[in-house]
């Protein structure tokens, strides 16, 4: 959990980058469009798609 908190600012930077439409006009994004769209959507609503167990 500590590691996730440490990299959270980086994750926010990456999501903000891909949210900009011009940045998605890139061959690497388009080559894997279906996967990239799903991953971006799950990053915007992580509580809906990902559960991280609480530490005991």
Secondary structure, 3 states (H helix, E strand, C coil): CHHHHHHHHHHHHHHHHHHCHHHHCCHHHHHCHHHHHHHHHHHHCHHHHCCCCCCC
